[in-house]
Amino acid sequence: DRVCAQLEAIGYATERVHCPRLPEDRRWLEEFMLPGYDPARLGDHRVARWRGKGSGRVLVLGDLDCAFTPAKMFPFRIEGDRAYAPGIADMKGGLTVAVYALKALHATGLANLGAITCVFSADEQAGSLQSRHAVEAAGRDADWVFCMECAREGGNLMGLRAQIGVAKLDVYGRDAHAGSAYAKGISAIEAMARKITAIHALTDPAREIFLCVGEIKGGWRRSVIAGQCMATVDIRTPGPAEWNEVEAALRAIAERVELPGSHATLLIASHRPGVPWTTRTDRLIAITREAGHELGLDFGVLRSPAAGSSAFVGPIGVPCLDGMGPSGGELMTDHEYIEIPSLVERAALLATTMHKLGAGAWEMPEHG
């Protein structure tokens, strides 16, 4: 409400958006991403639109949620040039940068684009399973996209984002008393341990392939050989070809019988496509860097194995820059922070870049 009120005051029309849930055969993803939580309780996604008299259409992406549950919250505080709070870098700081960049454009009369659309999702930490539809719809009506994730080390932007997915691996053995009936037991935990070793061996940083078994649950009592074990797998690849390769390898690992009498099932889904780095990305980087030089700001552009709301404009082919938010770090910890001076710097960078696009910089040759 606060974000939308700021934009409504400068002429934006805002609306709440409800997106459809996943089809029945993919509902397991909702439970996987938000275990024990009703997806219907998620907040509304918000869309804000402004129509101008210029040319060119910009889409600004932001997320309203954060990774912290109420039990993990900690107080906002300022120490020196840093501000600390839950989700302040990921991505309350980015929302602040976006709002004030847009306010600056309108206050100075430099809002010279044909249209500016903002999509603020409420479920990014839950995989953007619902907000994906809103981002894709807005992306098809945009010429350039900026995502307000926090800047990476040293203020760097992100020109590429990974394709990301998840898997749920269940291994089944046979319960038995660990003493008197040991020979009758088949340890699902032991079988899972062997599979986890094989899963982690698929990680190949040189090829930007990362797998992480992040959660394991198995057994029900210390004196009983576990008849069931479950593990979650986070999967990150640079694109669809590598994803297909990893998926085939995971299916082979699941099918392999580690202990006689055991078996496993695998559920796997890619819920975020990747954002490719193209020649159009290079052009957008050049314009943004020119804006930065005019402001005395310098930054690099990284290939990132992470992903966010920008994932859904990648397949559409719209040039996208991510990491336009403030500099910060220690995401998803109790000392997550932003560098306070970077709020103003990033707002100026976003506003100046958008003004340049509206002034025709996309069609102009690069300056020497």
C-alpha positions as CSV (number, residue, x, y, z in Angstrom):
1,D,0.0,0.0,0.0
2,R,2.8,2.4,0.8
3,V,4.6,1.8,-2.4
4,C,1.5,2.2,-4.5
5,A,0.4,5.4,-2.6
6,Q,3.8,7.0,-3.5
7,L,3.3,6.2,-7.2
8,E,-0.4,7.1,-7.3
9,A,0.6,10.6,-6.0
10,I,2.6,11.2,-9.2
11,G,0.0,9.9,-11.6
12,Y,0.3,6.1,-11.7
13,A,-2.7,3.9,-11.9
14,T,-2.4,0.9,-9.6
15,E,-4.2,-2.3,-9.2
16,R,-4.2,-5.5,-7.2
17,V,-3.7,-8.6,-9.3
18,H,-4.8,-12.2,-8.5
19,C,-3.0,-14.8,-10.6
20,P,-4.2,-18.4,-11.1
21,R,-2.8,-21.3,-9.0
22,L,-0.8,-24.1,-10.6
23,P,-2.6,-27.0,-12.3
24,E,-3.3,-30.0,-10.2
25,D,-0.3,-32.0,-11.5
26,R,2.1,-29.2,-10.3
27,R,0.4,-28.4,-7.0
28,W,3.2,-30.2,-5.1
29,L,5.4,-27.2,-5.9
30,E,3.2,-25.0,-3.8
31,E,3.7,-27.2,-0.8
32,F,7.3,-27.6,-1.6
33,M,7.9,-23.8,-1.7
34,L,5.7,-22.9,1.2
35,P,5.4,-26.0,3.4
36,G,2.4,-26.0,5.6
37,Y,1.2,-22.6,4.3
38,D,-2.0,-21.9,2.3
39,P,-1.1,-20.1,-1.0
40,A,-4.4,-18.3,-0.8
41,R,-3.1,-16.4,2.2
42,L,-0.3,-14.7,0.1
43,G,-0.6,-11.0,-0.3
44,D,-1.8,-9.5,-3.6
45,H,0.6,-8.7,-6.4
46,R,0.5,-5.0,-7.4
47,V,0.8,-3.4,-10.8
48,A,1.4,0.3,-11.4
49,R,1.1,1.9,-14.8
50,W,2.0,5.4,-16.2
51,R,1.4,6.5,-19.8
52,G,3.5,9.2,-21.3
53,K,3.8,11.0,-24.6
54,G,7.2,9.8,-25.5
55,S,8.4,6.5,-27.0
56,G,9.7,3.4,-25.5
57,R,8.3,1.2,-22.7
58,V,10.1,0.3,-19.5
59,L,9.2,-2.4,-17.0
60,V,10.4,-2.2,-13.4
61,L,10.2,-5.3,-11.3
62,G,10.2,-5.6,-7.5
63,D,9.2,-8.0,-4.8
64,L,7.1,-7.1,-1.8
65,D,7.9,-10.2,0.3
66,C,11.1,-11.3,2.0
67,A,12.6,-14.6,3.2
68,F,12.0,-14.1,6.9
69,T,9.2,-15.7,8.9
70,P,7.8,-13.8,11.9
71,A,10.0,-15.9,14.2
72,K,13.1,-14.8,12.3
73,M,12.4,-11.1,12.3
74,F,14.9,-8.7,13.9
75,P,14.7,-4.9,14.6
76,F,15.6,-2.2,12.0
77,R,18.8,-0.4,13.0
78,I,21.4,2.0,11.6
79,E,25.1,1.7,12.3
80,G,27.2,4.2,10.4
81,D,26.5,4.1,6.7
82,R,24.6,0.8,7.0
83,A,21.0,0.0,7.7
84,Y,20.1,-3.5,8.9
85,A,16.6,-5.1,8.7
86,P,14.9,-8.3,7.5
87,G,14.8,-8.2,3.7
88,I,16.3,-4.7,3.5
89,A,18.6,-5.7,0.7
90,D,16.3,-8.4,-0.7
91,M,14.5,-6.2,-1.5
92,K,13.0,-3.3,0.5
93,G,15.9,-1.2,-0.5
94,G,15.3,-1.9,-4.1
95,L,11.6,-0.9,-3.8
96,T,12.8,2.4,-2.2
97,V,15.2,3.0,-5.1
98,A,12.5,2.4,-7.7
99,V,9.9,4.7,-6.1
100,Y,12.3,7.6,-5.7
101,A,13.8,7.2,-9.2
102,L,10.3,7.4,-10.7
103,K,9.4,10.4,-8.4
104,A,12.6,12.1,-9.6
105,L,11.8,11.6,-13.2
106,H,8.4,13.2,-12.7
107,A,9.6,16.0,-10.4
108,T,12.2,17.1,-13.0
109,G,10.0,16.7,-16.0
110,L,12.3,14.1,-17.4
111,A,9.8,11.3,-17.6
112,N,9.9,11.2,-21.4
113,L,9.0,7.5,-22.1
114,G,5.8,6.2,-23.7
115,A,5.0,4.0,-20.8
116,I,6.4,2.8,-17.4
117,T,5.0,-0.3,-15.8
118,C,5.9,-1.7,-12.4
119,V,5.1,-5.2,-11.2
120,F,5.5,-5.9,-7.5
121,S,5.2,-9.5,-6.7
122,A,4.1,-11.0,-3.4
123,D,5.5,-14.5,-3.8
124,E,9.1,-14.3,-5.1
125,Q,10.5,-16.2,-2.1
126,A,7.8,-18.9,-2.8
127,G,9.0,-19.3,-6.4
128,S,6.9,-16.7,-8.1
129,L,4.5,-19.5,-8.9
130,Q,1.5,-17.1,-9.1
131,S,3.1,-13.7,-10.0
132,R,4.9,-15.2,-13.0
133,H,1.8,-14.6,-15.1
134,A,1.7,-10.9,-14.2
135,V,5.5,-10.5,-15.0
136,E,5.2,-12.3,-18.3
137,A,2.2,-10.2,-19.4
138,A,4.0,-7.0,-18.6
139,G,7.2,-8.2,-20.2
140,R,5.4,-8.8,-23.5
141,D,4.5,-5.1,-23.5
142,A,8.0,-3.8,-22.7
143,D,11.1,-2.7,-24.5
144,W,13.5,-2.8,-21.6
145,V,13.4,-4.3,-18.1
146,F,15.1,-3.3,-14.8
147,C,14.9,-5.5,-11.8
148,M,15.4,-4.0,-8.3
149,E,17.3,-6.8,-6.7
150,C,20.2,-5.5,-4.6
151,A,23.5,-4.8,-6.3
152,R,26.1,-7.5,-5.9
153,E,29.7,-7.1,-4.6
154,G,31.0,-3.6,-5.3
155,G,27.8,-2.4,-6.7
156,N,27.7,-4.8,-9.7
157,L,24.7,-5.4,-11.9
158,M,23.6,-8.8,-13.3
159,G,23.4,-9.3,-17.0
160,L,22.6,-13.1,-16.8
161,R,20.5,-15.0,-14.4
162,A,20.4,-18.8,-14.0
163,Q,17.7,-21.2,-14.7
164,I,16.5,-22.5,-11.4
165,G,14.4,-25.5,-10.3
166,V,13.8,-27.9,-7.4
167,A,13.5,-31.6,-6.9
168,K,11.9,-33.7,-4.1
169,L,13.6,-37.1,-3.7
170,D,11.9,-39.8,-1.6
171,V,13.7,-43.0,-0.7
172,Y,11.8,-46.0,0.7
173,G,13.3,-48.9,2.6
174,R,11.8,-51.0,5.5
175,D,11.3,-50.1,9.1
176,A,12.7,-52.6,11.6
177,H,14.0,-52.6,15.2
178,A,17.6,-51.6,15.2
179,G,18.5,-54.5,17.5
180,S,16.3,-57.6,17.5
181,A,15.2,-57.2,13.8
182,Y,18.3,-55.4,12.3
183,A,18.6,-57.9,9.5
184,K,15.0,-57.2,8.4
185,G,15.6,-53.5,8.0
186,I,16.5,-51.5,4.9
187,S,17.8,-48.1,5.8
188,A,16.3,-45.4,3.6
189,I,18.7,-42.9,5.3
190,E,21.7,-44.9,4.2
191,A,20.4,-45.2,0.6
192,M,19.7,-41.5,0.6
193,A,23.2,-40.7,1.8
194,R,24.7,-42.5,-1.1
195,K,22.4,-40.6,-3.5
196,I,23.2,-37.3,-2.0
197,T,26.9,-37.9,-2.6
198,A,26.1,-38.5,-6.3
199,I,23.8,-35.5,-6.5
200,H,26.5,-33.1,-5.1
201,A,29.0,-34.6,-7.5
202,L,26.9,-33.1,-10.4
203,T,27.9,-29.6,-9.3
204,D,30.3,-28.0,-11.8
205,P,31.1,-24.4,-11.0
206,A,33.1,-24.0,-14.3
207,R,29.9,-24.7,-16.2
208,E,27.8,-22.7,-13.8
209,I,25.9,-25.8,-12.6
210,F,25.1,-25.9,-8.9
211,L,23.1,-28.5,-6.9
212,C,22.4,-28.4,-3.2
213,V,20.6,-30.8,-1.0
214,G,19.2,-28.3,1.5
215,E,16.8,-30.3,3.6
216,I,16.7,-34.0,4.8
217,K,14.0,-35.7,6.8
218,G,13.9,-39.4,7.7
219,G,13.0,-42.0,10.2
220,W,10.8,-41.6,13.3
221,R,12.7,-43.0,16.2
222,R,16.4,-43.5,17.1
223,S,16.1,-47.2,17.7
224,V,14.3,-48.0,14.4
225,I,16.0,-48.4,11.0
226,A,14.4,-45.7,8.9
227,G,12.0,-46.9,6.2
228,Q,11.6,-43.5,4.6
229,C,13.7,-40.5,3.9
230,M,13.1,-37.3,2.0
231,A,15.5,-34.7,0.6
232,T,15.0,-31.4,-1.2
233,V,17.4,-30.4,-4.0
234,D,18.0,-26.8,-5.3
235,I,19.2,-26.9,-9.0
236,R,20.8,-24.0,-10.9
237,T,22.0,-24.1,-14.5
238,P,23.0,-21.5,-17.0
239,G,20.2,-22.6,-19.5
240,P,17.9,-25.2,-20.7
241,A,20.5,-27.5,-22.3
242,E,22.3,-27.9,-19.0
243,W,19.0,-28.2,-17.2
244,N,18.0,-31.2,-19.3
245,E,21.4,-32.8,-18.7
246,V,21.1,-32.4,-14.9
247,E,17.5,-33.6,-14.9
248,A,18.4,-36.8,-16.8
249,A,21.3,-37.4,-14.3
250,L,19.0,-36.9,-11.3
251,R,16.5,-39.4,-12.7
252,A,19.2,-41.9,-13.1
253,I,20.3,-41.4,-9.5
254,A,16.8,-41.8,-8.3
255,E,16.3,-45.0,-10.3
256,R,19.5,-46.6,-9.0
257,V,19.0,-49.2,-6.3
258,E,21.5,-48.3,-3.5
259,L,20.4,-51.1,-1.2
260,P,18.5,-54.3,-2.2
261,G,14.8,-53.8,-1.5
262,S,14.9,-50.0,-1.5
263,H,13.4,-47.7,-4.2
264,A,13.0,-44.0,-4.8
265,T,10.7,-41.5,-6.4
266,L,11.6,-38.1,-7.9
267,L,9.5,-35.0,-8.5
268,I,11.4,-32.2,-10.4
269,A,10.4,-28.9,-11.9
270,S,12.1,-25.8,-13.3
271,H,10.1,-22.9,-11.9
272,R,12.3,-20.1,-13.2
273,P,13.8,-19.9,-16.7
274,G,17.1,-18.2,-17.2
275,V,17.8,-14.6,-18.3
276,P,20.3,-14.9,-21.2
277,W,23.1,-12.4,-21.9
278,T,22.6,-11.2,-25.5
279,T,23.9,-8.4,-27.7
280,R,20.7,-6.4,-26.6
281,T,21.9,-6.9,-23.0
282,D,25.3,-5.4,-24.0
283,R,23.5,-2.4,-25.5
284,L,21.5,-1.8,-22.4
285,I,24.6,-2.2,-20.3
286,A,26.4,0.5,-22.4
287,I,23.6,3.0,-21.9
288,T,23.5,2.3,-18.2
289,R,27.2,2.7,-17.9
290,E,27.1,6.0,-19.7
291,A,24.5,7.2,-17.2
292,G,26.7,6.0,-14.4
293,H,29.8,7.8,-15.8
294,E,27.8,11.0,-15.9
295,L,26.9,10.5,-12.2
296,G,30.5,9.5,-11.2
297,L,29.4,5.9,-10.7
298,D,31.3,2.8,-11.9
299,F,30.2,-0.8,-11.7
300,G,30.7,-4.2,-13.3
301,V,28.1,-6.6,-14.7
302,L,28.1,-10.2,-13.5
303,R,26.8,-13.6,-14.6
304,S,24.7,-14.7,-11.6
305,P,23.7,-18.2,-10.5
306,A,20.8,-16.7,-8.6
307,A,17.4,-15.8,-10.0
308,G,14.4,-13.7,-9.2
309,S,11.4,-12.0,-10.9
310,S,13.5,-11.1,-13.9
311,A,13.6,-14.8,-14.9
312,F,10.3,-14.6,-16.6
313,V,11.3,-11.9,-19.2
314,G,14.3,-13.9,-20.3
315,P,12.4,-16.2,-22.7
316,I,10.5,-13.2,-24.1
317,G,13.8,-11.8,-25.4
318,V,13.4,-8.3,-23.7
319,P,16.8,-6.9,-22.7
320,C,17.0,-6.9,-18.9
321,L,19.4,-5.6,-16.2
322,D,19.1,-7.0,-12.7
323,G,20.7,-5.7,-9.5
324,M,19.6,-2.1,-9.9
325,G,18.9,-1.9,-6.2
326,P,21.3,-0.5,-3.5
327,S,24.5,-2.2,-2.5
328,G,24.1,-4.6,0.4
329,G,24.9,-8.0,1.6
330,E,24.4,-10.9,4.1
331,L,21.0,-11.7,2.5
332,M,18.7,-13.9,4.5
333,T,20.7,-13.6,7.7
334,D,20.1,-11.7,10.9
335,H,22.6,-9.1,9.8
336,E,21.3,-8.3,6.3
337,Y,22.2,-4.7,5.4
338,I,22.3,-2.0,2.7
339,E,24.8,0.8,2.2
340,I,22.7,3.9,2.8
341,P,24.5,6.2,0.4
342,S,23.8,3.8,-2.4
343,L,20.1,4.4,-2.2
344,V,20.5,7.9,-3.7
345,E,23.2,6.7,-6.2
346,R,21.0,3.9,-7.5
347,A,17.9,6.0,-7.7
348,A,19.9,8.5,-9.8
349,L,21.3,5.7,-12.0
350,L,17.9,4.2,-12.7
351,A,16.3,7.6,-13.4
352,T,19.1,8.8,-15.7
353,T,19.1,5.5,-17.6
354,M,15.4,5.6,-18.1
355,H,15.6,9.2,-19.3
356,K,18.3,8.3,-21.8
357,L,16.1,5.5,-23.2
358,G,13.2,7.9,-23.6
359,A,15.5,10.4,-25.3
360,G,16.4,7.8,-28.0
361,A,19.7,6.5,-26.6
362,W,18.8,2.9,-27.7
363,E,19.0,4.0,-31.4
364,M,22.1,6.1,-31.0
365,P,25.6,4.8,-31.7
366,E,27.8,4.3,-28.6
367,H,30.0,7.1,-27.7
368,G,33.7,6.5,-27.8
